[in-house]
Each structure stands twice: as C-alpha cells, then as structure tokens.
Amino acid sequence: MPLSQRLHASSPIAGYGLALCSALFIFLSIPKVDWWPLAWIAFVPVMIALHDAGRSGSLTRVVLIALAFAFVSGVAKVYWIMETVMNYGGLNLALGLVSMAGVAAVVGLYAFLFGILVARTSWKSPLFPLFAAALWTALEYIQTYLFTGFPWELLGYSQHQALPVIQIAQYTGVYGVSFLVMLLNATMAMVFIALRERTSWRAPVFAMSLSCFALISTTGYGWWSISQARILERMTPPVKVAVVQGSKEQGEKWSESLYQRTVDVYRDLTRSVLPQDPEFIVFPETAMTFWLESPVFEEYTEQVHALTEEAGVPVLTGALGYRPGETGTYNSAFLLLPERGIVSSYSKMHLVPFGEYLPFPSLFSFLSGLTGAIGDLTPGDELTVMPLTGYDMHIGTVICYESIFPDLVRRFPLDGANVLVVMTNDAWFGTTSAPAQHFSMAVLRAVENGTPIIRAANTGISGFISSTGAVYGTTPMMVATTTVANVHPNRNGPTFYTRYGDVFALFCCVLAVVAAALAGSITSRFRGSASS
C-alpha cells in the first residue's frame, strides 16, 4: 500500500485514535505536566481526522470524532471535579463521575462545535488557518460568558511559561495567544494534507508565510517588551511583601471549634516573617472563617486587630463579610492598618456556581453539600481599589474564581490599581492539577495588565508574578508556610488590553464570519492560478 494511502484516517478507529492523541497532547501541555510545546501540534491529529471524515461524506463520523475529542480533552482539563464533589459534596463514585462528565461536556462543547465547522471548511483555501484560529478564539470568548462563563484552561494558558510568546496579551488578552497557537496548528495540518495529497503548494506556502510571520513578530516583540519592563522595574522602588499560607484543609476549615486554632496558625506564621521586615502582609481567601466585622466574633476579631498592631504594617486578609440590616453573607477581603483597623474591603462579585451558591436548587439539591458549610453567598456589587498610604501602592484584590475572567480583572488596573492580589482557597482541589492550572491563569492576568500579582492561597500555590509573567517565590502544596519577596508596582500605566478589553476577541468573532465567506472565492482563485 502506498505511503499516501497509509497516512489517511480512512477507518473510524484511526479517526478516533487521532482524536484521542490530540486530547492526550492537550493534557500533557497544561499543568501539572506543562509540556507547553505540545500545544503547538496538539490539534494537528484531530484536524487531519476531521478532514478525512469530512471528505468521506460521513457526517456521523465527523460528529463522533469531534465528540470524542471534545469530551476527552474536557476530561483532561477538569478531571479533578470528581474528587471535589466526592470529598466535599458527599457524593458517591457514580454521582462523582456524572458530575465530572457534565462539566467536561460543558467545557468540551466549544471544541465540538469547532470540530464540526472545521470539517466543513475548504482546506485548500490559504485562509483556512486564519479561519480556524479566528473560529477557535471566538468560541473561547463565548465560553467566557455563556452560562455565567467557565473559561477554564483556554488554549493560550498552555503557554504561561513561554514568556516571549505571551507578551502579546498586553494587547489581545489570553485570546491572542490562543489565536497564535491555533494558527500554527491549522497551518501544519494544512501542510500535511497538501504534502500527502500532492496538491498545489500555493495556498500552503501563503499560510506558512503568514503563520511564520505572526510567530516571529510576536516572539520578537515579546523579547523587546520583557527587556523594557525589566529596565522600568529596576527604576521602581520595590515593596517587600509577605504571603502567609495557613494550609487549612477544606474538610475542617469551617468548623466553629477551630476558630482559635486558625487565628493561632496565622499569628504564629506572621510572627515568623516579621524579622524579615515585610512592608505588607497578605493572607488567603477566607483565611478567617468568621465575620470579621461582627461583634458576635469579637473574641477573634480583636486578635486579628492585635496582630496587625504587632506587625506594624498593613495586613490584607480574606474573611466573611456582612452588611448591617442585611441577611446576605459575602466572601470578602479586608485591609487593616495599624492603629486604624479595617479601612477598606472588597466583596467577591463573580461567585462560583455549585461552590458558593447553588443554581436551580430543586434540580441540583444533591450537590447542596458543597455550599452547606456557609450556605449560599451573596455577590458583591462594587469594585474596590485599596490604597496603601506611604507605599504608593494601590491594591486590586481578586478573589479566587474571579482570576479566570480577564475582563473582570482588568477593571482593577483601569480604576488605578498598580498591584493585583489574587487570594484563593484551592483546598477544594487537593493535590490534583487544578491548583497549578489556576495559578497558570493568573500569569496571563499579570501580562494582560502589565501589573504584578501577589497570590495568596490557603493550601498553595502561593507566590509572586511579575508584570511580564515571571513566577518567583512559590510555595509547596498542603504546607503551612510563608514566602517573602519584593514586588515592583506598575509604573507604566494601563496596557492596551486594560484600556480596551476584549476588542481582539470581538474582532475574531467578525473575522471568523468574514474568513468563512471569503474562503470559497479565494480557493477558486488559487485553483485557477494553479491550472494556468
């Protein structure tokens, strides 16, 4: 059998095998494994399978290949859901599997739609890679907002370690990185098909030229941008920041009998870093599991105030918040200053469905264990930037789940924040890949806004991220510890992305439609040119 025939995904088994190969590459390209170069070829196998299935005229095969890829790649990203709902929702193995499969299906829906549409597109058009990249980016943008949004592990996040590549996010957000990675994937798939079928090379050469230009120019800009940021950083007086990681397990975190033990842990860890003379101390999300402003918990709140006095520097802590005369409970961050107490606070605006509130309670009552400890939370309604008097720092505090929403995070620097704090409680996820995935997304938030990030996590990973995405001072998982490092507040002003938000993603939505409309006419033009 000729080689060209052996390289066809002519059988259903071969098509499904290529789809699973792509899903495996995606799993390996993201945390914990983090073999990020695999992302640049991850979609090539499944795109070849979809091309061959589409050319065979079998819509059923196209649908099944797209479905296999979408679901398995979804599982690769969110397999940890099963452990979370079983350990903290009280579900058995069967319901744990069903819950994980449901989330994987939601995450995979967009990959499924991408596969169906790509299979129906002309691969002989020089605009095919452009169409594929724009389509994928448009679907990621929709994923960020549809059904309250769950933009977990978008393609661009796989490049969180490739700092020169991700600097483009200053203009495009994470969506621009996703676009670039998919552009290369689609180009390589197109070149493989052309090589296999010995078709005209005019369209593939055009596509390769476009992709190489995009990659080289993006990387070149990235190196230049990093060098400029480092020069500015050396000119900016640093602030020494201490992050305290209390490492309270989720199963015991909300026990009333442990309030004093929790305060003791944070007091002892804070005292341990005072000899290093920190100028700002940060605790994680809900580090204090009681209402910090309530007189009912005066015994414990007074100890927190006393700790701030002893430290002699500002302390930012997560705790439960409430408003007098209201019944709502808030997931809040409080800034305490010596001799002044609580001077500012922020309440989380984008809550986690099934974790902080239960949508459609009658339908999902079996998951009530996930919110049972404190019940449904109330979303905040006001974005707050907290000034640190004497340090020329303005803090934007992003709480946990909010850090995966680019447009929400950018509002803090837009309102004047020059340092971002991401406080989170990733104890829900144990030692799965979820905490590392969650951390990787914060890297893109720092680059998008040109603003350093202080990350305080209850059980890890805590640490620091520079304005260019460089990670330093990270802590191990599931250990009560501290980390101290210098942070250079942003002195370069708002980035393009901070000012204008998701204009690139919206442009891709339009581009996907235009590219699809133009693909047919340009394909005909290339065919005519080739025949002449």
C-alpha positions as CSV (number, residue, x, y, z in Angstrom):
1,M,0.0,0.0,0.0
2,P,1.4,3.4,-0.9
3,L,2.5,5.7,1.9
4,S,-0.1,8.4,0.9
5,Q,-2.9,5.9,1.5
6,R,-1.5,4.6,4.8
7,L,-1.5,8.2,6.1
8,H,-5.2,8.5,5.6
9,A,-7.6,8.2,8.6
10,S,-9.8,6.0,6.4
11,S,-11.3,3.9,9.2
12,P,-13.3,5.1,12.2
13,I,-10.8,3.5,14.6
14,A,-8.0,5.5,13.0
15,G,-10.1,8.7,13.3
16,Y,-10.9,8.1,16.9
17,G,-7.2,7.3,17.6
18,L,-6.1,10.6,16.2
19,A,-8.8,12.4,18.2
20,L,-7.6,10.8,21.4
21,C,-4.0,11.6,20.5
22,S,-4.9,15.3,20.3
23,A,-6.7,15.1,23.7
24,L,-3.6,13.5,25.2
25,F,-1.3,16.2,23.8
26,I,-3.6,18.9,25.3
27,F,-3.4,17.1,28.7
28,L,0.3,17.0,28.6
29,S,0.7,20.6,27.5
30,I,-1.1,22.1,30.6
31,P,-0.3,21.8,34.3
32,K,0.8,19.6,36.0
33,V,2.8,18.2,33.2
34,D,3.3,21.5,31.4
35,W,5.0,20.3,28.2
36,W,3.8,23.5,26.6
37,P,5.4,23.0,23.1
38,L,3.0,20.1,22.6
39,A,0.1,22.6,22.4
40,W,1.5,23.9,19.0
41,I,0.8,20.5,17.4
42,A,-1.9,19.2,19.7
43,F,-4.8,19.8,17.2
44,V,-3.0,18.5,14.1
45,P,-4.0,14.8,14.5
46,V,-7.7,15.5,15.2
47,M,-7.9,18.1,12.4
48,I,-6.5,15.5,9.9
49,A,-9.1,13.0,11.2
50,L,-11.9,15.6,10.7
51,H,-10.6,16.5,7.3
52,D,-10.7,12.8,6.1
53,A,-14.0,12.1,7.7
54,G,-15.5,15.2,6.1
55,R,-14.1,14.3,2.7
56,S,-15.7,10.8,3.0
57,G,-19.1,12.5,3.3
58,S,-19.9,10.8,6.6
59,L,-21.5,13.4,8.8
60,T,-21.9,10.7,11.5
61,R,-18.2,10.0,11.6
62,V,-17.4,13.8,11.7
63,V,-19.7,14.2,14.7
64,L,-18.3,11.2,16.5
65,I,-14.7,12.2,16.0
66,A,-15.4,15.7,17.1
67,L,-17.4,14.4,20.1
68,A,-14.6,12.0,21.2
69,F,-12.0,14.7,21.0
70,A,-14.2,17.3,22.8
71,F,-15.2,15.2,25.7
72,V,-11.9,13.5,26.4
73,S,-10.0,16.8,26.2
74,G,-12.6,18.3,28.5
75,V,-12.0,15.5,31.0
76,A,-8.3,16.1,30.7
77,K,-8.9,19.7,31.9
78,V,-11.4,19.1,34.7
79,Y,-11.0,15.5,35.9
80,W,-10.4,17.0,39.4
81,I,-14.1,17.9,39.6
82,M,-14.8,14.3,40.7
83,E,-12.5,14.4,43.7
84,T,-14.0,17.8,44.8
85,V,-17.7,16.7,44.7
86,M,-16.9,13.3,46.3
87,N,-14.7,14.7,49.1
88,Y,-16.7,17.8,49.9
89,G,-20.1,17.3,48.4
90,G,-20.7,13.8,49.9
91,L,-21.3,12.2,46.5
92,N,-20.6,8.5,45.8
93,L,-18.4,7.4,42.9
94,A,-21.3,7.2,40.4
95,L,-22.5,10.7,41.0
96,G,-18.9,11.9,41.1
97,L,-18.4,10.5,37.6
98,V,-21.6,12.0,36.4
99,S,-20.7,15.5,37.8
100,M,-17.3,15.4,36.2
101,A,-18.7,14.2,32.9
102,G,-21.2,17.1,33.0
103,V,-18.6,19.7,33.5
104,A,-16.3,18.1,30.9
105,A,-19.2,18.2,28.4
106,V,-19.7,21.9,29.0
107,V,-16.0,22.6,28.6
108,G,-15.9,20.3,25.5
109,L,-18.9,21.8,23.8
110,Y,-16.9,24.6,22.2
111,A,-14.2,22.1,20.9
112,F,-17.1,20.0,19.5
113,L,-18.5,23.0,17.6
114,F,-15.1,23.9,16.3
115,G,-14.5,20.3,15.0
116,I,-17.9,20.3,13.2
117,L,-17.3,23.6,11.5
118,V,-13.6,22.9,10.6
119,A,-14.6,19.6,8.9
120,R,-16.9,21.5,6.6
121,T,-14.3,24.1,5.6
122,S,-12.3,24.1,2.4
123,W,-8.7,23.1,3.4
124,K,-7.4,24.3,0.0
125,S,-8.0,27.9,0.9
126,P,-5.0,29.9,2.0
127,L,-7.3,31.5,4.6
128,F,-8.1,28.1,6.2
129,P,-5.6,28.6,9.2
130,L,-6.9,32.2,9.7
131,F,-10.5,30.9,9.7
132,A,-9.6,28.1,12.2
133,A,-7.7,30.4,14.5
134,A,-10.4,33.1,14.5
135,L,-13.2,30.5,15.0
136,W,-11.4,28.9,17.9
137,T,-10.8,32.3,19.5
138,A,-14.4,33.3,19.0
139,L,-15.6,30.2,20.7
140,E,-13.3,30.8,23.7
141,Y,-14.7,34.2,24.0
142,I,-18.2,32.8,24.1
143,Q,-17.1,30.2,26.6
144,T,-16.0,33.1,28.9
145,Y,-19.5,34.4,29.2
146,L,-22.1,31.7,28.3
147,F,-23.9,30.0,31.2
148,T,-22.2,32.6,33.6
149,G,-18.9,31.6,32.0
150,F,-16.3,28.9,32.7
151,P,-13.1,29.8,30.7
152,W,-11.0,27.2,32.3
153,E,-7.7,26.3,30.7
154,L,-8.2,28.2,27.4
155,L,-5.6,27.2,24.8
156,G,-3.5,30.3,25.5
157,Y,-2.9,29.3,29.1
158,S,-0.8,26.4,27.9
159,Q,1.9,29.0,27.1
160,H,2.2,30.5,30.5
161,Q,5.8,29.5,30.7
162,A,6.7,30.9,27.2
163,L,7.1,34.5,28.3
164,P,8.1,36.0,24.9
165,V,5.0,34.5,23.3
166,I,2.5,35.7,25.9
167,Q,3.6,39.4,25.9
168,I,1.1,39.9,23.1
169,A,-1.6,39.5,25.7
170,Q,-1.0,43.2,26.6
171,Y,-3.0,43.9,23.5
172,T,-5.1,40.9,22.9
173,G,-5.6,39.2,26.2
174,V,-5.2,35.5,26.5
175,Y,-7.3,35.2,23.3
176,G,-4.4,36.4,21.2
177,V,-2.1,33.7,22.5
178,S,-4.9,31.1,21.7
179,F,-5.2,32.5,18.2
180,L,-1.5,32.2,17.5
181,V,-1.3,28.6,18.8
182,M,-4.3,27.6,16.7
183,L,-2.9,29.4,13.7
184,L,0.2,27.3,13.8
185,N,-1.8,24.1,14.4
186,A,-4.1,24.7,11.4
187,T,-1.2,25.6,9.2
188,M,0.7,22.4,10.0
189,A,-2.4,20.3,9.4
190,M,-2.9,22.0,6.1
191,V,0.7,21.5,5.0
192,F,0.4,17.8,6.0
193,I,-2.7,17.3,3.9
194,A,-1.1,19.1,0.9
195,L,2.1,17.0,1.2
196,R,0.1,13.8,1.5
197,E,-2.2,14.6,-1.5
198,R,0.3,16.3,-3.6
199,T,-2.0,19.3,-4.2
200,S,-0.9,22.8,-5.2
201,W,1.5,24.4,-2.8
202,R,0.4,28.0,-3.4
203,A,-2.1,28.0,-0.6
204,P,0.1,26.2,2.0
205,V,3.0,28.4,1.2
206,F,0.9,31.5,1.7
207,A,-0.4,30.0,5.0
208,M,3.1,29.1,6.2
209,S,4.3,32.6,5.4
210,L,1.5,34.2,7.3
211,S,2.0,31.9,10.4
212,C,5.8,32.2,10.5
213,F,5.5,36.0,10.2
214,A,3.0,36.1,13.1
215,L,5.1,33.8,15.3
216,I,8.4,35.6,14.6
217,S,7.0,39.1,15.0
218,T,5.1,38.1,18.2
219,T,8.2,36.5,19.8
220,G,10.4,39.4,18.7
221,Y,8.0,41.9,20.3
222,G,7.9,39.7,23.4
223,W,11.7,39.7,24.0
224,W,11.8,43.5,23.5
225,S,8.8,44.1,25.8
226,I,10.4,42.0,28.5
227,S,13.7,43.9,28.3
228,Q,11.9,47.2,28.5
229,A,9.8,46.0,31.5
230,R,13.0,44.9,33.4
231,I,14.6,48.3,32.8
232,L,11.5,50.1,34.2
233,E,11.3,47.6,37.1
234,R,14.9,48.4,38.2
235,M,13.9,52.1,38.3
236,T,10.9,51.3,40.5
237,P,11.3,51.1,44.3
238,P,10.1,47.7,45.5
239,V,7.8,46.8,48.3
240,K,8.7,43.8,50.4
241,V,5.6,41.6,50.7
242,A,5.0,38.6,52.9
243,V,2.3,36.0,52.0
244,V,1.1,33.7,54.7
245,Q,-0.3,30.3,53.7
246,G,-2.2,28.7,56.6
247,S,-3.0,25.4,54.8
248,K,-6.3,24.6,56.5
249,E,-7.9,21.6,54.9
250,Q,-11.4,22.2,53.4
251,G,-12.9,19.4,55.5
252,E,-12.1,21.2,58.7
253,K,-11.8,24.8,57.6
254,W,-15.3,25.8,58.6
255,S,-15.5,24.1,62.0
256,E,-16.5,26.6,64.7
257,S,-14.4,24.7,67.2
258,L,-11.3,25.6,65.2
259,Y,-11.7,29.4,65.0
260,Q,-9.0,29.9,67.7
261,R,-6.6,27.4,66.1
262,T,-7.0,29.2,62.8
263,V,-6.1,32.5,64.4
264,D,-3.2,30.9,66.1
265,V,-1.8,29.5,62.9
266,Y,-1.8,32.8,61.1
267,R,-0.4,34.7,64.1
268,D,2.5,32.3,64.5
269,L,3.3,32.3,60.8
270,T,3.1,36.1,60.7
271,R,5.4,36.4,63.6
272,S,7.9,34.2,61.9
273,V,8.3,36.6,59.0
274,L,8.5,39.8,61.0
275,P,12.3,39.6,61.3
276,Q,12.4,40.0,57.5
277,D,10.8,43.4,57.8
278,P,7.9,43.0,55.4
279,E,6.0,46.1,54.4
280,F,2.8,44.4,53.5
281,I,1.3,41.1,54.7
282,V,-1.3,39.1,52.7
283,F,-3.5,36.2,53.9
284,P,-5.6,33.9,51.6
285,E,-9.3,33.9,50.8
286,T,-11.4,33.3,53.9
287,A,-8.3,32.9,56.0
288,M,-10.5,34.0,58.8
289,T,-13.6,31.8,58.7
290,F,-15.8,34.1,60.8
291,W,-17.4,37.5,60.2
292,L,-14.5,39.9,60.8
293,E,-16.8,42.9,61.4
294,S,-19.3,41.2,63.6
295,P,-19.4,41.9,67.4
296,V,-20.5,38.3,67.8
297,F,-16.9,37.2,67.0
298,E,-15.2,39.9,69.0
299,E,-13.1,37.4,70.8
300,Y,-11.4,36.5,67.5
301,T,-11.6,39.8,65.6
302,E,-9.7,41.6,68.4
303,Q,-6.9,39.1,68.0
304,V,-6.7,39.9,64.3
305,H,-6.5,43.6,65.0
306,A,-3.9,43.0,67.7
307,L,-1.8,41.0,65.2
308,T,-1.9,44.0,62.8
309,E,-0.7,46.3,65.6
310,E,2.1,43.8,66.4
311,A,3.2,43.5,62.7
312,G,3.1,47.3,62.3
313,V,2.3,47.1,58.6
314,P,-0.9,46.8,56.5
315,V,-2.5,43.3,56.5
316,L,-4.9,42.1,53.8
317,T,-7.0,39.1,54.8
318,G,-9.9,37.2,53.4
319,A,-12.9,36.7,55.7
320,L,-16.7,36.5,55.7
321,G,-18.4,39.9,55.4
322,Y,-21.9,41.1,56.1
323,R,-23.8,44.4,56.0
324,P,-25.8,45.5,58.9
325,G,-29.5,45.1,58.4
326,E,-29.0,42.5,55.6
327,T,-29.1,38.7,55.7
328,G,-26.5,38.2,52.9
329,T,-23.1,36.7,53.6
330,Y,-20.2,37.9,51.5
331,N,-16.8,36.4,50.5
332,S,-14.7,39.5,51.3
333,A,-11.2,40.9,51.6
334,F,-10.4,43.4,54.3
335,L,-7.4,45.8,54.5
336,L,-6.3,46.5,58.1
337,L,-3.9,49.2,59.1
338,P,-2.1,49.6,62.4
339,E,-4.0,52.0,64.8
340,R,-6.8,52.3,62.3
341,G,-8.3,48.8,61.9
342,I,-10.3,48.0,58.9
343,V,-10.0,50.8,56.4
344,S,-11.2,49.1,53.1
345,S,-12.9,46.0,51.9
346,Y,-14.0,44.3,48.7
347,S,-16.7,41.6,48.3
348,K,-16.4,39.0,45.6
349,M,-18.7,39.8,42.6
350,H,-18.4,36.7,40.4
351,L,-19.3,33.7,42.6
352,V,-18.6,30.0,41.9
353,P,-21.7,28.1,40.9
354,F,-22.1,24.9,43.0
355,G,-19.3,26.1,45.3
356,E,-20.6,29.5,46.6
357,Y,-24.2,29.3,45.5
358,L,-26.4,26.6,44.2
359,P,-28.2,27.4,40.9
360,F,-31.6,25.8,40.4
361,P,-31.6,24.3,43.9
362,S,-34.5,22.0,43.2
363,L,-32.6,20.4,40.3
364,F,-29.2,20.2,42.0
365,S,-30.2,19.6,45.6
366,F,-27.9,16.5,45.7
367,L,-24.9,19.0,45.5
368,S,-26.0,21.1,48.5
369,G,-23.1,19.6,50.5
370,L,-20.7,21.9,48.5
371,T,-22.3,25.0,49.9
372,G,-23.5,23.5,53.2
373,A,-20.8,25.0,55.4
374,I,-21.8,28.6,55.0
375,G,-24.8,28.4,52.6
376,D,-25.3,30.5,49.5
377,L,-23.1,33.6,49.4
378,T,-24.2,37.0,48.1
379,P,-22.2,38.6,45.3
380,G,-20.7,42.0,45.9
381,D,-21.7,44.9,43.8
382,E,-18.8,47.4,44.0
383,L,-15.2,47.1,42.7
384,T,-12.7,48.5,45.2
385,V,-9.1,49.6,44.8
386,M,-7.3,49.8,48.2
387,P,-4.6,52.5,48.6
388,L,-1.6,51.7,50.8
389,T,-0.7,55.0,52.3
390,G,3.1,55.6,52.3
391,Y,3.9,52.9,49.8
392,D,2.5,54.4,46.6
393,M,0.6,51.1,46.1
394,H,-2.9,50.7,45.0
395,I,-4.2,47.2,45.5
396,G,-6.8,45.5,43.4
397,T,-8.0,42.3,45.2
398,V,-9.3,39.5,43.0
399,I,-10.9,36.6,44.9
400,C,-10.3,33.0,43.7
401,Y,-12.6,32.2,40.7
402,E,-12.6,35.8,39.6
403,S,-9.0,35.5,38.4
404,I,-10.0,33.4,35.4
405,F,-12.1,36.2,33.9
406,P,-9.8,38.6,32.0
407,D,-12.4,41.4,31.6
408,L,-13.2,41.4,35.3
409,V,-9.6,41.6,36.5
410,R,-8.7,44.4,34.1
411,R,-11.2,46.7,35.8
412,F,-9.0,47.0,38.8
413,P,-6.0,48.4,37.0
414,L,-8.4,50.5,34.9
415,D,-9.5,52.0,38.2
416,G,-6.0,52.7,39.3
417,A,-4.6,49.5,40.9
418,N,-0.9,49.1,40.3
419,V,-0.6,45.8,42.1
420,L,-3.1,42.9,42.0
421,V,-3.7,40.4,44.8
422,V,-5.2,37.1,44.0
423,M,-6.4,35.5,47.2
424,T,-7.8,32.0,46.8
425,N,-8.8,28.8,48.6
426,D,-7.7,25.9,46.4
427,A,-8.1,23.4,49.2
428,W,-11.2,22.1,47.3
429,F,-8.9,20.5,44.7
430,G,-6.4,18.7,47.0
431,T,-3.2,17.8,45.2
432,T,-4.8,17.5,41.7
433,S,-3.7,19.6,38.8
434,A,-6.4,22.2,39.5
435,P,-4.3,24.5,41.8
436,A,-1.4,24.6,39.2
437,Q,-3.9,25.3,36.4
438,H,-5.5,28.0,38.5
439,F,-2.1,29.6,39.2
440,S,-1.1,29.5,35.5
441,M,-4.2,31.6,34.6
442,A,-3.0,34.3,36.9
443,V,0.2,34.6,34.9
444,L,-1.8,35.8,31.9
445,R,-3.7,38.3,34.1
446,A,-0.4,39.9,35.1
447,V,0.8,40.2,31.5
448,E,-2.5,41.4,30.2
449,N,-2.5,44.4,32.6
450,G,1.3,44.9,32.9
451,T,0.7,44.6,36.6
452,P,2.5,42.3,39.2
453,I,0.4,39.8,41.1
454,I,0.7,38.7,44.7
455,R,-1.0,35.3,45.1
456,A,-2.1,34.0,48.5
457,A,-3.6,30.5,48.5
458,N,-4.8,28.7,51.6
459,T,-3.1,25.4,50.7
460,G,-0.9,26.6,47.8
461,I,0.3,27.5,45.4
462,S,1.2,31.0,46.8
463,G,3.8,33.2,45.2
464,F,4.5,36.2,43.1
465,I,4.2,37.0,39.4
466,S,6.0,39.9,37.7
467,S,4.3,42.2,35.2
468,T,5.9,40.1,32.4
469,G,4.6,36.8,33.8
470,A,7.8,35.6,35.5
471,V,6.9,33.5,38.6
472,Y,9.0,33.6,41.8
473,G,8.8,32.8,45.5
474,T,6.3,30.0,45.1
475,T,5.3,27.7,48.0
476,P,4.7,24.0,48.1
477,M,1.3,22.5,48.4
478,M,-0.5,21.5,51.6
479,V,2.1,23.1,53.9
480,A,1.6,25.9,56.4
481,T,4.4,28.3,55.3
482,T,5.3,31.8,54.2
483,T,7.0,33.4,51.3
484,V,8.6,36.9,51.2
485,A,9.7,38.8,48.1
486,N,9.9,42.2,46.5
487,V,7.1,43.5,44.4
488,H,7.5,46.4,41.9
489,P,4.3,48.3,41.4
490,N,3.3,49.1,37.9
491,R,4.6,52.5,36.8
492,N,4.0,52.1,33.1
493,G,0.3,52.9,33.2
494,P,-2.6,50.8,31.7
495,T,-1.9,48.5,28.8
496,F,-4.0,48.4,25.7
497,Y,-5.9,45.5,27.0
498,T,-6.6,47.2,30.3
499,R,-8.0,50.2,28.4
500,Y,-10.0,48.5,25.7
501,G,-10.6,44.9,26.9
502,D,-11.7,42.1,24.6
503,V,-11.6,44.0,21.3
504,F,-9.3,41.4,19.7
505,A,-11.7,38.6,20.7
506,L,-14.6,40.5,19.3
507,F,-12.6,41.1,16.1
508,C,-12.1,37.3,15.8
509,C,-15.8,36.8,16.0
510,V,-16.2,39.0,13.0
511,L,-13.1,37.6,11.3
512,A,-14.4,34.1,11.6
513,V,-17.5,35.0,9.7
514,V,-15.6,37.1,7.0
515,A,-13.0,34.4,6.5
516,A,-15.6,31.7,6.0
517,A,-17.3,33.9,3.4
518,L,-14.1,34.7,1.5
519,A,-12.6,31.2,1.7
520,G,-14.7,29.9,-1.2
521,S,-13.9,32.7,-3.6
522,I,-10.1,32.8,-2.8
523,T,-9.9,29.0,-3.1
524,S,-11.4,29.3,-6.7
525,R,-8.8,32.0,-7.5
526,F,-5.9,29.8,-6.3
527,R,-7.2,26.9,-8.3
528,G,-7.5,29.0,-11.4
529,S,-4.0,30.4,-10.9
530,A,-2.6,26.9,-10.4
531,S,-4.2,25.5,-13.5
532,S,-3.0,28.3,-15.7
